[in-house]
Amino acid sequence: MKTVITYGTFDLFHVGHVNLLKRAKELGDRLIVAVSTDEFNLQEKGKTTIVPYEHRVKVLESCRYVDMVIPEEGWAQKEHDIQKYAVDVFVMGDDWLGKFDELKSLCEVVYFPRTQNISSSEIKNALSVLAYINKELT
């Protein structure tokens, strides 16, 4: 059995996430998704999520490409997860290109191109602009 793993926040789940998960699943028999906890996002990544961790997990568990969801609680856990789950392929978006090459001694590392014109950050920015406009109009 070939095992694939990917990591992410998966806030405001969108087609870019679906594309990543579908392509990752095509590389193996089992896809594990490590979802960044709210604490990890805030304390280590400096990001606040809109959708709480538990809800993001439920969304990912309902996705047909995902076989297992685990928490991501820190940057350093990737090596441990690869060994614990006997991972063959580590997948990330190409916005992380080269940042996880040190894992190549443990498994294959693949960077997929991001889906054009969509990201959780762009959605959050658009929502902020709309909220600002709405506030100014009222």
C-alpha positions in Angstrom: 0.0 0.0 0.0 1.4 3.4 -1.0 0.7 6.2 1.5 0.6 9.9 0.7 0.5 12.7 3.3 -0.2 16.4 3.0 -0.4 19.3 5.5 -2.4 22.5 5.6 -4.9 24.7 7.4 -7.7 24.1 4.9 -9.7 27.1 6.1 -12.6 28.2 3.9 -12.5 24.9 1.9 -12.5 25.6 -1.8 -11.8 24.1 -5.2 -8.0 24.6 -4.8 -8.1 22.3 -1.8 -10.2 19.7 -3.7 -7.7 19.8 -6.6 -4.7 19.3 -4.3 -6.4 16.4 -2.5 -7.5 14.7 -5.7 -4.0 14.9 -7.2 -2.4 13.7 -4.0 -4.7 10.7 -3.8 -3.8 9.8 -7.4 -0.3 9.2 -6.2 -1.1 6.4 -3.8 -3.6 4.1 -2.1 -4.1 6.0 1.1 -4.2 9.8 1.7 -3.5 11.2 5.1 -4.2 14.9 5.7 -2.7 16.7 8.6 -4.8 19.7 9.5 -3.2 22.6 11.3 -4.8 23.2 14.7 -6.1 26.6 15.6 -3.4 27.0 18.3 -0.6 26.1 15.8 -2.0 28.5 13.2 -2.1 31.3 15.7 1.1 30.7 17.7 3.4 29.4 15.0 2.0 30.6 11.7 0.6 33.9 12.9 -2.8 33.2 11.2 -6.3 33.2 12.6 -8.7 30.8 11.0 -12.3 31.6 10.3 -13.5 28.0 10.4 -12.6 26.2 13.7 -10.3 23.2 13.7 -13.1 20.7 14.5 -15.2 21.9 11.6 -12.2 21.8 9.2 -11.6 18.2 10.2 -15.2 17.2 9.5 -15.1 18.8 6.1 -11.9 16.9 5.2 -13.2 13.6 6.6 -16.2 13.9 4.3 -14.0 14.3 1.2 -13.9 11.1 -0.8 -10.1 11.5 -1.5 -9.2 11.6 2.2 -8.6 8.4 4.1 -7.4 9.8 7.4 -7.2 13.2 9.1 -4.6 13.9 11.9 -3.8 17.1 13.7 -0.8 19.2 12.8 0.5 20.7 16.0 4.0 21.9 15.1 6.4 22.3 12.2 8.7 19.5 13.5 6.1 16.7 13.5 6.4 16.0 9.7 9.4 13.6 10.0 7.7 11.8 12.9 4.5 11.4 10.9 6.3 10.1 7.9 7.9 7.4 9.9 4.8 6.6 12.1 2.5 6.2 9.1 5.0 4.7 6.7 4.6 7.5 4.3 5.9 7.0 0.7 5.0 10.5 -0.7 4.9 13.9 0.9 2.8 16.5 -1.0 2.5 20.3 -0.7 1.5 23.2 -2.9 4.3 24.8 -4.9 4.1 27.9 -2.8 6.2 25.8 -0.5 8.7 24.8 -3.2 12.0 23.6 -1.8 11.0 24.2 1.9 10.6 20.5 2.7 13.4 19.0 0.5 15.1 17.7 3.7 12.3 15.1 3.9 13.6 13.5 0.6 15.8 11.2 2.7 12.6 9.7 4.2 10.2 9.7 1.2 9.4 11.2 -2.2 8.6 14.9 -2.0 6.1 16.4 -4.5 5.1 20.0 -5.0 1.9 20.6 -7.0 1.1 23.8 -8.8 -1.6 25.8 -7.0 -5.0 26.3 -8.5 -5.0 29.7 -10.2 -7.1 32.6 -8.9 -8.2 30.9 -5.6 -6.9 30.8 -2.1 -8.2 31.1 1.4 -6.2 34.3 1.8 -7.8 35.8 -1.2 -11.3 34.9 0.0 -10.5 36.4 3.4 -9.2 39.6 1.8 -12.4 39.8 -0.3 -14.5 39.4 2.7 -12.6 42.1 4.6 -13.1 44.5 1.7 -16.8 43.7 1.5 -17.2 44.2 5.3 -15.4 47.5 5.1 -17.6 48.7 2.2 -20.7 47.5 4.0 -19.6 49.4 7.2 -19.0 52.6 5.2 -22.4 52.4 3.5 -24.3 52.0 6.8 
